[in-house]
Amino acid sequence: MREQLMSSTLDAISRGQKWEYLVMTVAAHESLADARRRLVEHAEYGQWELQRSVHYRDGARRYWMRRRVMRVASTLQTV
């Protein structure tokens, strides 16, 4: 199972919001239960949501997950 983290600021993809994308690729020989477990872990603990899933003819699967990028302003005062 391969995971690839991407960030995007394209308006066409993110509809004006800034999103972070996680693409998970699961080979045909890997179990569906393991892939599902990883998706649930990312959704529950990392606040990811499933955007798209594709099942290829050779049995491989690819999942696109996304979450909003939260910009945090520094509260430290510099002297």
C-alpha positions as CSV (number, residue, x, y, z in Angstrom):
1,M,0.0,0.0,0.0
2,R,1.4,3.3,-1.0
3,E,0.4,6.7,0.4
4,Q,1.2,10.0,-1.3
5,L,0.5,13.4,0.4
6,M,-0.2,16.3,-1.9
7,S,-1.4,19.9,-1.3
8,S,-3.3,21.9,-3.8
9,T,-4.4,25.5,-4.2
10,L,-6.0,25.2,-7.6
11,D,-9.4,26.7,-7.7
12,A,-10.7,24.1,-10.2
13,I,-10.0,21.3,-7.7
14,S,-10.5,23.0,-4.4
15,R,-13.4,25.3,-5.3
16,G,-11.7,28.3,-3.6
17,Q,-10.7,26.4,-0.5
18,K,-7.2,25.1,0.3
19,W,-7.1,21.3,0.6
20,E,-4.5,18.8,1.5
21,Y,-4.8,15.5,-0.5
22,L,-3.8,12.0,0.4
23,V,-3.7,9.5,-2.4
24,M,-3.7,5.8,-1.3
25,T,-2.9,3.2,-3.9
26,V,-3.7,-0.4,-3.0
27,A,-2.3,-3.2,-5.2
28,A,-4.5,-6.1,-6.4
29,H,-2.7,-8.6,-4.2
30,E,-3.3,-6.6,-1.0
31,S,-6.3,-7.3,1.1
32,L,-9.4,-5.0,1.1
33,A,-9.7,-5.3,4.9
34,D,-6.2,-3.7,5.3
35,A,-7.1,-0.9,2.9
36,R,-10.4,-0.3,4.7
37,R,-8.6,-0.2,8.1
38,R,-6.1,2.4,6.8
39,L,-8.9,4.5,5.4
40,V,-10.8,4.4,8.6
41,E,-7.7,5.3,10.7
42,H,-7.0,8.4,8.5
43,A,-10.6,9.5,8.6
44,E,-11.0,9.1,12.3
45,Y,-7.7,10.3,13.6
46,G,-6.4,12.6,10.8
47,Q,-9.7,14.2,10.0
48,W,-9.5,13.1,6.3
49,E,-12.7,12.6,4.2
50,L,-12.9,10.3,1.3
51,Q,-13.3,12.3,-1.9
52,R,-13.0,9.7,-4.6
53,S,-12.3,6.0,-5.1
54,V,-11.4,4.0,-8.3
55,H,-11.3,0.3,-8.8
56,Y,-9.2,-0.6,-11.8
57,R,-9.7,-3.6,-14.0
58,D,-6.5,-5.4,-12.8
59,G,-7.9,-5.3,-9.2
60,A,-5.8,-2.3,-8.0
61,R,-7.6,0.4,-6.1
62,R,-6.9,4.1,-5.6
63,Y,-8.5,6.3,-2.9
64,W,-8.3,10.1,-2.8
65,M,-8.8,11.6,0.7
66,R,-8.8,15.3,1.5
67,R,-8.9,17.7,4.5
68,R,-8.9,21.4,4.8
69,V,-5.6,23.1,5.5
70,M,-5.8,25.1,8.7
71,R,-3.7,28.2,8.8
72,V,-2.8,29.2,12.3
73,A,-1.5,32.6,13.2
74,S,1.3,32.8,15.7
75,T,0.3,34.1,19.1
76,L,3.9,34.6,20.3
77,Q,5.0,38.2,20.8
78,T,8.5,39.0,19.6
79,V,10.5,41.6,21.5
